Structures are given as structure tokens and as C-alpha cells.
């Protein structure tokens, strides 16, 4: 197995079909051009003596080229977060040297001076004249070789480098994507950052299916809508916060329909989707199939999906239990097993909250320098909290360590957030625990009001009390203009916790 297999099959099946287009410049690759370019860059990488290829730039044609060239050269692909400071980037670079670095012009001088780093600009990397030799060496087919090193966000400490081997990534694609399943007219719009597992999965799945990818380097709702209309996009992936912004932009236009008749499917994931957002989106995109995908870096992307038919069934349901499935992440993919376990590692009954464990061929659960954290039976502890209903639908409830311990009682922030989001004036909410002399931790919430509405915090507390036990009612509620999210749609709960704790003192 090798990631290059995917591109080889695509270039053989449809060499002249458009593969990738940079939405900001219009530059593009056909599948044959991408294959040939990867062969040339593999030679440059091998001759450099580098043991890693590091990509530090926004999404552009250099992104898929870096992924496949590194696979051909037999070195791990290491995409870094370009939003980090030079100091943070230099610290990560020092962990992956000797490295061949592809980066933007403005960082070339500073980062090129790092020991054991050969730095080239993205423009130079894309310039065929700079890579005149095509390697005659084939790529390795050892499934155990490392394909990607992907640094975690490091929100609770030093970033960890997740190890994804060729066997993990290829297993995910072969198990979830139909080869050559796309038509010549199919166009995917990719707007997730290249250093996110969803961005890597989008490249591989699109190539294997033969789909044309249009890249949006920097997301804005207006740019997303414009590109989707211009290129007659047929499929896309967004994180929940992106979809919320798209919905808001369309509503600001006064649109009752998104005006995207070609958009056949829209997938979302990477965070919890508010019920109000997905319901509005399904109204604005009446002919679009929606899918909710849940996965992690350590699982090579998606492990669980709520598909289009399940979306429609849940949206039309009359019972609360069935309708609630619209905010679930669905059921495990074939070949993936999921369990919910308590603090003692024991599986809990349906409907009970616990930590999500996953097992399957695509699951790595390994970190460079730290080894594997899977148990003897191959189960990976995700550190995500959730529950499964009797039919195997998975519901996310934040991180396992986000639980609020109030007076010895464990409270789920997700349960409280779900109730608060049903209030007609609330569009977004984050519930956290803050220090309390009396209870150890107290429940606090930051809420965002819907446009044109105001929130009476006392009335909102009464609203929660009517629907949940009094211990779950936030003692502190603040109205914020917006909640803090990172660029991949993850709520920065630690920031909320710090700010609310400061307001309480």
C-alpha cells in the first residue's frame, strides 16, 4: 500500500481530467500533470537528503503535489499550521529535521536558516523548470511506512505528532470511496486547512473518485458561495461554524434558496452542529444531500456518518427521539467498531454518557516518540465524550475532560448546551465549569444572541431549570457577541473557561 497508488490509478483512468484548481489564481493540474509533477519533485526531495517534506502555506496546488511527491520519495508528509508564530513553527521544524520545506515567500528567509532545513518557496516548488529530473525509482509499497505526520493542536500542552501509516490512509479510502465514482462534471470545493486531517482526506478521496477539486485558500462565507456558484460545485465539506456563516450570509441576502442547484452533496464535521443551523441549511439547500462525518486525526479521518436519508428522516420525524438524531454523527463505517466506556473502562448501556473508543484498520492511535496508545485489543481512546442510542447512533458531548464536577456530581456541558440552544433567542452557547468555593465547580455559560434578539439571562436560567435539574442551571450567564473558535471550527473552551472564571471573581 502507498498513497501514490491512488494517484496512479486516477492518472491511468482519466489523465486529461482536471484534478485541482486554485480558486484564488485559476492555476490547475490535470491528473496526468499532477502525476508527472510528483515524479519530478520526488527526485528533488530524494536528492536533498531530507527525511520529511514539510508544507507550510495556505491550500494551493502545492498541497496535493507535496502529499503525493513525499509518498513517491518515501518520506513522511508534514503539513504545519501556517497561523502559528515563527517561534512555534521553528520549534516544530526542529522536531522533523532534516526537512525539505515548502513555504510562502515571506517565511523563506527565516525558516530556511533553521538547521537541517532546505527551504523552497511554493512558487519554486510548482515551477517545473526547477525540477528537471524525473525519478526512475518506484515508490515503496510497504504499508508500515509513515505517510503523514500530523501535529495535534496542542491546546493542552506540547503538540503531539500523530503517525498515519500508508496502511491506515489507504484502508480508509478503499473502505469509504468508490474508485472513479465521480463524473467529469463533478466538482468538489475544499476549504478546510491543509494541516487538518479533513484536508488530507479530501485530497485522497477526490483523487480516488476522479473528482475535480477547487481550492479555497482562505474561507469566508461570501467567497465560498461565489466559488460554488462559479464552478458549479457538486460536493463540499465544511465545519459547523462555516455552515453557520454560510447560512447567515444567505439569510442576509434575503435568499430563500441558496441558488446552488448543482450542489448535490454537502458534508460537515469537526464539531457539534446546532440543530437550528442544520435545519436552516436543509431549507436553503432543498436539493442537497447532507452528511455529518465524525473522525479524528488518529483515525485517518471519518469513522462515523449520518447520511442523507437519515437527515431527511430525522428532519421529518415527529417523535423527539427520532428528530434528535439530526444532531447525531450517525453510525460507524463498515469495518469500524465503536464503544462507549465509563471511567473504569467498562462498556456502558445505550443512552449513557462515557468516553468514545474506536477500533478498525484505519485507526492509528500512534504518536511519534510516544508509541501507540491503543490497548491490547486495538481499541483507541478518543478522549471524546458521547453516548449511543439503542440503534447505534452516536452523539458527541465534547471532550471527556470537559465534564463539570459540581458537588461530586458529573455534569455534561453538551446536555446543558443542547437545551439552551432550543431557546428562541440563542444562536450559540458554550457551557463550562468555573471554580466554586461551595461546589468545587459551578456551571457557567457564554451565549450568543440571534440577530435582532436580546437575551434576558435570568429568563434563560429559568428556561433551563424548567427542562433540567436545578444543579444543571448555569449560575453565571454572559451574553457575548461571538464565541472563540479556531480555524478548523473547534470551540476554544479553555478561553471561555478562563474569561468566565475571571468575570466571576
N, C-alpha and C positions, 0 to 999 in steps of 0.2 A: 504494500500500500504506500502511496505517496500522493500528496495533494496535486502534484503535476499531472497525475492520471486524469483528473477532471478536465483540465485544460486541453490535454492531448486528445481526449475523446471529442470535446466540443470543436476543436480546430479541424479535426478529421471529418466531422459530420457536417459542419456548416462554416467553412473557412472564411467566406466573404460576408458573413452576417455581422452587423455591428455588435460589438461586445460592450464597450464602455465609452461614455461621452461625459466630458467635464462640463457640467451645467454652467459654469462661470465663463469658460473660454470657448466652448464648442469643439475643442480638440477631441479626437476619438481614436479608438482602436477597433479593428475587426478582430475576429477570433484568431485568424492566421497571423495578423500583425502582432497580437499580444504574445502568441506562442513564439514567434521568431525573436521578438524583443527579449523575452525571458531567457532564451538560449544565449543571446549576446551578453546580457547582464550577468548571467551565471558565470560566464568566463571572467568578467571583470571582478566579480566577488571572489572567485577562487584565487585569482592572481593576486588579490590584495592580501591574502593570508588571514583574512578576518574569520572569526568563528561565529559571528552573529551579524545579521543585517538589521539595522535599526532604522525605523521610519519615523520621522518627526516633522509632520506637516499636516495641513488640512487634507480632506479627501480630494484626491485628484487622480490622474492617470497613473501617477507613480505608486499609488496604493496597491491596485491589483498586480502591477508589474513587480513590486517588491515582494509580495507574497509568493508569487509563482517563481520568480528568479531565485529566491532564497531556497525554495523547495528543490529546484533543479541543482543549485550549488551545494546542497546538503548542509546548510546552516540554518539555525532557527531564525524565524521572523520575529522581530521585537518592535511592535508599534508603541510609541510613547505619547503621553498626553501633552500636546503642544501648548496647553494652557498653563502648565507648570512654569515656575520661575527657572532661570538659567541654573541657579544653585541646585534646585531639586532635580533638574534634568541631568546635571553633571554627576550628582550622586548616583542616579540610576545608571547612567552610562558606565560609571566605574565598575558596576556590578556585571556588565555584559561585554567587557572588552576581552580580546581585541575585536573591534567592531567596524563595520562598513556602514557609515551613517548617511542617510539621505534626508536632507532637511531644507528648510527655506533659506533664502539668501541672507536674511538678516541675522541668522544664528550661525552661519557657516564659520565665521572667523573665531568666535568664542568657543564653540563646541569642537571645532576642528583642532584646537590647541590641547584638548584633553588627551592624555597619554593613551597610546594604542588605539586611537580613533582615526580612521581615514574618512574624512567628510567630503561629500559632494552635494552640490545643490540639486534640487528636484529637477530644474531645467537641464542641467548637465546629465543627470541620470536618464532623462527622457530623450536626450539628443543621440540619435543613432551614430552620428559621426564620432562620438566619444567612446563608442563600444564597437569596434570594427571586427572583432573576432567572435565567432560563434563556437561555443564549446562543442567538442566532439565526444565528451564524456556523457554517458547517460546518467539520469538521476537514480539514487539508491531506492530500493523497494523494501527496505527493512521497516516494518510497521512500528518498531520500537523507537525509531529515530524521532527526535524532537522536531516538530513542525513549527510551533509557536510558543514563545514565552510572553505571557500577558500579565502585566503588573496590575494587581488589585488597587483599589482606590486609596488604600492606606488611611481610611478615616479613623481607625482606632489604633494606629501605630505605623511602623515602617511598612511600606508596600511589600506584599509578597509576590513572587513571580510564579504564577500558575503555569504548570507544564502541560502542554497539549501535544501529544504524540500524533504521528500521522494516522495511526490506527483509530484514535478517538475521533478526529475530524472526518476522516473518510467514512467511518462507520455511521456517523450522524447523517452525512449526506446520502449515502446509499440507502439508509433506512427511512428517509423522510422526503426525498426528492425523486421525481421520475426523470430519467435521462431523456433529453430532447423533448421534454414535455411542453416547452413554450413554442409559440408560433413566431413567424418573422415579425408580426405586428406587436407582440408583447413587449412592453417597456416597464422596467422597474425603476422607481425613484428611491434612491438611497440617501438618507440624510443623517444617519447615526454616525458618530465619530469613528474613524478607522481604528482607534485603540480600544474599541469596545467589542466584545465577542459577537454582538449582533452585526457589527460592520463586517467582521471577518466571515461570519456565516452567510451574510448577504452576497458577498463576492462568490463564495464557493457554490452556493445553491443556484445562483443566477447562471454561472458558467455551466454547471452540470445540466441545467434545464435548457440552456441555449438562449437565454433571455438577454435583451439589450438593457444595460444599466445606465441611467442618467444620474450623475453625482451632484448633490447639493452640498457644497463645502461648508457653508455656514447657515444654519437653519433660521428662518423667520417664516411665520405663517404665510405672509404675502408672497415671498419668494417660492415657497413650496406650492402654493396654489397656482402661481404663474407658470412654473415649470411643468406641473402636472397637466395644465391645460395646453401649453405649447407643444409638449412631446406626446400628448395623448396617452399619458401614463395608464397602464393597466393594472399595476400592482405596486404596493408600497408598504413600508414598515415605519412605524412611529412609536415613540414612547408616550405614555398617557398625557404628560404635560404638553407635548407637541400637539396631540389631537385636541386638547382643550384650547390651545391657542388658535388652531385652525378653525374650530367651531366658533370661537369668539370673533375671528376675522370675518367669517362668512355671515354671522349674525349682524356684525357692524355694517356689512354691505346691504343688509336687508334681504339677504338671499333666503328663499325657502327651499332651494335646491342648490347643491354645490356647483352645478354646471360642469360636472366631470362624468359624462356618460360612458367614457372608455374605462373608468376605474372599476375593474371587475372585482378586485380583492384588496382589502386593507387589513394588515396585521398590526397588532400593537403588543407591547410588553415592556418589561423593565421596571415596572412599578404597579401600584394599585390603581385601578381605573374607577373613578367615581361613577356611580350609577347614572347621575344626571348627564354626564358628559357622553357616555356611550349611547344613551337613549336619544340625545340630540343629534349625535353623529349619524345614527341609523336613520333618522328622519331626513337629514340633509343629504345623505348618500343612499337613496332608496334602492338603487340597483346594485349596490356594492355588497360583496360578501365580507363579513368581518370575522377575524380570528384573533383570539387572545393567546399569546405564546409566552410560556414561563420557562426560563432556563437560567443557567449560571455560567460564568467563565469556566469553572471547573468541570462542567458537564458538556462542554463543546456546544453551547447554545441550548436550543429548545428541548425540554423533556416532557412538556405537558401542553395540551392545546384545547381550547374551547372553539370549536369550529363554527362555520357559517350557519348550518342548520340548527345547531344548539343555541346560537344567538337569537335566531328568529323564533324558535320555540319558547325560549325563556322570556323574550320581549312580549310575546302574545299570551303568556300564561296568566291565569287568574289567581292561582294559589301563591302565597308568599314564598313558600319553599322553592317552587319551580322558578319563579321570577328572580329569586336571589341568585340563581345560577348565572345570571348575566354578569355578575361581578366575580365569578369564579374563574380559574385559569384552566378549567376543563379536566380532561382525563389524560393519563400518561400515554406517550407514544408507544407503538409496538416495540418490544424489546427493552422497555424501561419499567422498572418497578419502583413504587413509592410507598413509604410507610410513615406514619406519624407516631412519634415516641415521646414518652414522658422523661423527666429528669433522670430516672433510673434506667433509661434505655429500653423500657418495655412499651410494646405497641399499645396504643390507646384505642378505645371504641370509636365508632363513627360519631362525628359531631364534636368530639373533644379536641381541645387545643393542645398542641405539642410541637416538637421540632420535626422538620421535614427531613427524611432520609431518602436517598435515591441510589439505585444500582442499575448498571447496564453497560454495554460495550463502549458507549460514547463517554462514559464517566471517567475522568482522570482522578481528581481528588489529590493531586500531587503538586508539591511546590519545590522549586529549585533550592537545594541546600537544606531542605527540611523533610524530604521524602513524602510518602503517601500518608494521608490521614484517614483512608478507608479502613474499615475493620477487616477481620479475617475472612468475612463472607462477602467482601466487596461493597459494603454499604458506606456511602459518603454522607456525613452530617452537614447539611447545608447551612446551618445556623439561621435559617429562615423559620419563622413560626407559622403554623397553619393548622387546618383541620380538613378532613374529608367526610363527605356525607355518605349515606349508605350505598349510593350508586357510584362511588369512586370519583366524585367531582372534588377538586382541590380548591381550597380557599386560603389565600395568603393573609397573614395577620402581622406583617412586619418582621423585624429581626427577633430572634429568640431572646436576645439580651435586652430588648426594648420593654419587656414586661415590667409593669409597675407593681411594686410590693408595698401595699398600704396596710399597715397594722397587721402584717402577716398574711394578708390576702393577696393572691396574684391576680392582677387585673390586666386585660388585654387592651392596649391602645386601639387596635383595629376595631374591636367591638364597639367602643365608645365613638370612634370616628364615623363608623357606619351609620349610627343613629343620628349624629349631629349633621351629617350630610343630607339627611332626609328633611331637614328644616328648610322651609322655602326661601330663606334669606342667605343660606350658607352655600358657598361655591367650593370652598376648600378648607381643610382643617388638619391640624396636627395635634395629637394628644401625647403628652409626655409626663414623666414623673419628676417632681422637683422636691428638694429636701424639705422635710417637715419635722419639727421637734416633737409633735404629738404622735404622728403616724409613721415616722420613718421616711415615707414618701407621700406626697399629695398629688392628686390629679390636677393637671393644668392643661389649658388648650389655647392655641392660637388659631383664629378663624378669619376667613376672608369673605367679605360680603359680595353677593351677586350685584352686578351693575344695576344702579337705580334703586338699591335697597339699603336699609340700615339694620344693624343687629343690636337688639336690646340684650345685653349679656345676662341679666337676671332672668329674663323671659326664656333665654336659651337654656339656662341651667334648669329651670322648671320643666322645659320640654324634655330634657334628658332624664330628669327624675321620674317623669310620668312613664317612661319606657324602660328604664333600667333601675337596678337597686341604687339606693342613695349613696353607697360607697363609691359608685362609678361616676357620680356627678362632679365635674371639674370645679374645684374650689376657686380657681383663678381662670378667667377667660379674658383674653385680649383680642381686639379686632386689629388685624394687620392689613396692609394694602396688598401684600403678597407673601407667600411662604418661600423659604430659601430652598432651591433645588440646584443640583449640579447639572452639567451639560448633558448627562445621559438620563435625566429625569428622576434621579434618586433624591428623595427628600433628605435634607441635611438636618436630621432630627437632633443631632448634638448641638447645632446652632440654636434651634428652637428651645431646647432644654436650657442652654446657658442664658439666653435672653429672658426666658420666663422666670428662671430662678433669680436673676438679678432684679426683675421687676417685683418679685415677691418680697425681697429682703428690704 
